[in-house]
Amino acid sequence: MRHLFIVGDSISIQYGPSLKPLVESYFHYDRKRGEKQALADLDQPVGANGGDSSRVLDYLTQEQHQGVSYDLLLLNCGLHDIKTDPLTGERQISPARYRDNLERIIQTARSMAKALIWVSTTDIIDDIHNSQSTSFHRFHRDVLEYNEIASQVMEQHEVPIIDLYTFTLQFGADAYRDHAHFTEEVQRRQAEFIADYLMGSGLHASSSAE
């Protein structure tokens, strides 16, 4: 059975429990460890929360040095990169650095995984997010900019994208349970969308024979 490993932000932590049973007949499901620690505060990049692109790159580099390998690596980062200081307006990771980090993430990931898939960053509704989060802000415009950067980099390197951003838009503002995270129903639907993509990708095709 092929090994599916996920490195992503808190959104991936939340849809993970619904995704696992949908794919476990074809993949051994696993992810960056420490879910309990991450769930204590989904805004903090600890435990299973991959954090921004610099942290994801550091994590993958450490795993690479330890000789870790995967059949399929599902990756996402972006929400932490666009965290914005309310006073200075400075983003946690600049667009240029985000692009550079993604280039290096792809290079590192491809040395470890037989297949790589990117998951786009889910949207932010400015009024909802920034009325609830005072220590940092996020903006819809930055989600668009950073998703476009990711799309350009992934297309250049022929990395397929699961467009979770567009899929989740259909649920509107009612999808959010807080400033950035989604209701259990939307989490379930996200998991189904990702599972459908994985099943249709053919990456599982020979799993039952292995």
C-alpha positions in Angstrom: 0.0 0.0 0.0 1.4 3.4 -0.9 2.3 6.0 1.7 0.4 9.3 1.6 2.1 12.0 3.8 0.6 15.4 4.4 2.5 18.6 5.4 0.1 21.5 5.7 -1.5 24.2 7.8 -4.4 24.0 10.3 -6.9 23.6 7.5 -5.3 20.3 6.6 -5.3 19.2 10.2 -9.0 19.7 10.4 -10.0 17.9 7.2 -7.6 15.1 7.9 -9.8 13.0 10.1 -12.4 12.9 7.3 -9.9 12.3 4.6 -8.2 9.4 6.2 -11.1 6.9 6.0 -11.8 8.0 2.5 -8.4 7.0 1.2 -7.1 4.3 3.6 -8.1 1.5 1.3 -5.5 2.8 -1.1 -3.0 4.7 0.9 -1.3 4.5 4.2 -2.3 7.9 5.6 0.1 9.9 7.7 1.0 13.5 8.3 3.4 15.7 10.2 3.1 14.7 13.8 1.8 16.5 16.8 -1.9 17.1 16.1 -2.9 17.4 19.8 -0.3 20.2 20.2 -1.4 22.0 17.1 -5.1 21.8 17.9 -4.5 23.6 21.2 -4.0 26.8 19.2 -4.5 26.6 15.4 -2.9 29.9 14.8 0.4 28.7 16.1 2.8 26.7 13.8 3.5 24.0 16.2 3.3 20.2 16.1 1.3 19.0 13.1 0.8 22.6 11.8 3.4 23.1 9.1 3.4 26.9 9.4 4.8 29.2 6.8 6.9 28.2 3.7 10.2 28.7 5.6 9.1 26.3 8.3 7.9 23.7 5.7 11.2 24.0 3.9 13.1 23.5 7.2 10.9 20.5 8.1 11.4 18.8 4.7 15.1 19.5 4.7 15.4 17.8 8.2 13.4 14.8 7.0 15.6 14.6 3.8 18.8 14.5 5.9 17.3 11.6 7.8 16.6 9.6 4.7 12.8 9.8 4.9 10.9 9.0 1.7 7.3 9.0 0.6 5.2 7.6 -2.2 2.9 10.7 -2.4 3.5 14.0 -0.6 0.6 16.4 -0.3 1.8 19.9 0.5 0.4 23.3 1.4 1.6 26.5 2.9 0.4 30.1 2.6 -1.9 31.2 5.4 1.0 31.7 7.8 3.0 33.4 5.1 0.4 36.2 4.7 0.1 36.9 8.4 0.3 40.7 8.5 1.5 43.0 11.3 -1.4 45.3 12.1 1.0 48.2 12.9 3.6 47.9 10.1 1.6 46.1 7.4 4.6 43.8 6.9 3.7 40.2 5.9 5.4 37.3 7.6 6.9 36.1 4.4 7.3 38.4 1.5 6.1 37.4 -2.0 9.6 37.1 -3.3 10.7 34.9 -0.4 7.5 32.8 -0.7 8.4 32.2 -4.4 11.9 31.2 -3.5 10.8 29.0 -0.7 8.4 27.1 -3.0 11.2 26.6 -5.5 13.3 25.1 -2.8 10.4 23.1 -1.4 9.8 21.4 -4.7 13.4 20.6 -5.2 13.6 19.0 -1.7 10.3 17.3 -1.9 11.1 15.7 -5.2 14.2 14.1 -3.8 12.0 12.4 -1.2 8.7 11.6 -2.8 7.7 9.6 -5.9 4.8 12.0 -6.5 4.1 15.6 -5.3 0.7 17.4 -5.1 0.1 21.0 -4.0 -3.0 22.2 -2.3 -4.0 25.8 -2.8 -4.6 28.2 0.2 -8.2 28.7 1.3 -9.7 32.2 1.3 -9.9 34.9 4.0 -12.8 37.2 4.4 -11.2 40.4 5.7 -14.0 41.7 7.9 -14.5 38.3 9.6 -10.8 37.6 10.1 -9.6 41.0 11.2 -12.4 41.6 13.6 -11.6 38.4 15.5 -7.8 38.3 15.1 -6.0 41.3 16.7 -2.4 40.0 17.0 -2.1 39.6 13.2 -4.3 40.3 10.2 -4.8 38.5 6.9 -6.3 39.8 3.6 -8.2 38.3 0.7 -5.9 40.1 -1.7 -2.9 38.4 -0.3 -4.5 34.9 -0.6 -5.0 35.7 -4.3 -1.4 37.0 -4.8 0.2 34.1 -3.0 -2.0 31.5 -4.7 -1.0 33.0 -8.0 2.7 32.7 -7.1 2.2 29.1 -6.1 0.3 28.4 -9.3 3.1 29.9 -11.4 5.8 27.9 -9.6 3.8 24.6 -9.7 3.0 25.0 -13.4 6.6 25.7 -14.2 7.6 22.5 -12.4 4.6 20.4 -13.5 3.3 19.9 -10.0 -0.5 19.2 -10.0 -2.7 21.4 -7.8 -5.7 20.5 -5.8 -7.7 23.8 -6.0 -9.1 23.8 -2.5 -9.4 27.6 -2.7 -12.0 27.6 -5.5 -13.8 24.6 -4.2 -14.3 26.1 -0.7 -15.6 29.5 -2.1 -18.9 27.9 -2.9 -19.8 27.7 0.8 -19.6 31.4 1.3 -19.2 33.2 4.7 -21.3 30.6 6.5 -18.4 28.1 6.0 -16.3 29.8 8.7 -16.5 28.8 12.3 -14.0 31.5 13.3 -11.6 33.9 11.5 -10.0 31.3 9.2 -11.2 27.8 9.9 -14.3 25.9 8.7 -17.3 24.1 10.1 -17.2 20.4 10.4 -19.5 20.0 7.4 -17.2 22.1 5.2 -14.2 20.1 6.5 -15.9 16.9 5.4 -16.7 18.3 2.0 -13.1 19.4 1.6 -11.9 15.9 2.5 -14.3 14.4 -0.1 -13.0 16.8 -2.8 -9.4 15.9 -2.1 -10.1 12.2 -2.0 -12.0 12.4 -5.3 -8.9 14.1 -6.8 -6.6 11.5 -5.4 -8.8 8.6 -6.7 -9.0 10.2 -10.1 -5.3 10.9 -10.4 -4.4 7.3 -10.9 -1.7 7.5 -8.2 -3.5 4.8 -6.2 -4.0 2.5 -9.2 -1.4 -0.1 -8.4 -1.7 0.2 -4.6 -3.9 -2.9 -4.2 -1.4 -5.0 -6.1 1.6 -3.8 -4.0 
